[in-house]
Amino acid sequence: MKYQANPVIVDAFKIVSVGAPDPLGMRSIRLDGRESIYVATPEMCARMEPSVGDYWVIQSDGYIYLNPKEVFERKYHLIEENASAAT
C-alpha cells in the first residue's frame, strides 16, 4: 500500500510476525498481505527492536527500513488509490 509524508511517498507494510534473531542477528519478518518471508538485518534493527504492528518501509530509491508504529502512523497517511478516479 502506498503512504505519503509530505513530500515523501513510500510503500509500507504492517509487520504481523517477527522471528527471534538467528546466530547472525537476522530476523524473519512476515508482512500483512504478503506471502513471502522477509529478512531484517542487524543493521535494520540497530535503532529499534521490530515488533508486531510496526512497519516495513520501502522508499522510492529502494532503501528499506523499519519504523515503529507510533512514529509511522504520526508521520504518514494512506494515499487513496482511487482518489484521481473519483473526479
C-alpha positions as CSV (number, residue, x, y, z in Angstrom):
1,M,0.0,0.0,0.0
2,K,1.3,3.5,-0.8
3,Y,1.7,6.1,2.0
4,Q,2.8,9.7,2.0
5,A,4.6,12.0,4.4
6,N,4.9,15.3,2.5
7,P,6.6,15.2,0.1
8,V,7.8,11.6,0.5
9,I,5.8,8.7,-0.8
10,V,6.7,5.1,0.3
11,D,5.4,1.6,0.1
12,A,4.8,0.3,3.7
13,F,3.5,-2.9,5.2
14,K,2.5,-3.7,8.7
15,I,4.6,-6.3,10.4
16,V,2.4,-9.3,11.5
17,S,5.1,-11.5,13.0
18,V,8.8,-11.3,14.0
19,G,11.1,-14.3,14.5
20,A,13.9,-14.5,17.0
21,P,17.3,-13.4,15.7
22,D,19.4,-16.2,14.2
23,P,23.1,-16.5,15.1
24,L,24.0,-13.8,12.6
25,G,21.3,-11.4,14.0
26,M,18.9,-11.8,11.1
27,R,15.2,-11.9,11.9
28,S,12.3,-13.4,9.8
29,I,9.5,-10.9,9.3
30,R,6.0,-11.5,7.9
31,L,4.1,-8.6,6.4
32,D,0.4,-8.0,6.2
33,G,-0.9,-9.0,2.8
34,R,2.4,-10.6,1.7
35,E,3.1,-14.4,1.3
36,S,6.9,-14.1,1.4
37,I,9.1,-14.1,4.5
38,Y,11.3,-11.0,4.6
39,V,14.6,-10.7,6.5
40,A,15.5,-7.8,8.7
41,T,19.3,-7.5,9.0
42,P,21.1,-6.5,12.2
43,E,21.6,-3.0,10.7
44,M,17.9,-2.6,10.2
45,C,17.3,-3.5,13.8
46,A,20.1,-1.3,15.2
47,R,17.8,1.6,16.2
48,M,14.7,-0.4,17.2
49,E,13.6,-3.9,18.1
50,P,10.9,-4.7,15.5
51,S,7.5,-6.0,16.8
52,V,4.1,-6.8,15.6
53,G,2.3,-3.6,14.4
54,D,5.5,-1.8,13.3
55,Y,6.1,-1.1,9.6
56,W,8.5,-2.3,6.9
57,V,9.0,0.8,4.7
58,I,10.4,0.9,1.2
59,Q,11.4,4.3,-0.2
60,S,11.2,5.0,-4.0
61,D,15.0,4.7,-4.2
62,G,14.8,1.2,-2.9
63,Y,16.0,1.9,0.6
64,I,14.3,-0.3,3.1
65,Y,13.9,0.4,6.8
66,L,11.8,-0.4,9.9
67,N,9.6,2.2,11.5
68,P,7.8,2.0,14.9
69,K,4.0,2.0,14.6
70,E,3.6,5.3,16.6
71,V,6.2,7.2,14.5
72,F,5.0,5.8,11.2
73,E,1.3,6.5,11.9
74,R,2.0,10.0,13.1
75,K,4.1,10.9,10.0
76,Y,2.4,9.1,7.1
77,H,-1.1,9.0,5.8
78,L,-2.6,6.5,3.4
79,I,-2.9,7.7,-0.2
80,E,-6.3,6.9,-1.6
81,E,-5.6,4.7,-4.6
82,N,-8.7,5.8,-6.5
83,A,-8.6,9.5,-5.5
84,S,-7.9,10.7,-9.0
85,A,-10.6,8.4,-10.5
86,A,-13.3,9.9,-8.2
87,T,-13.3,13.2,-10.1
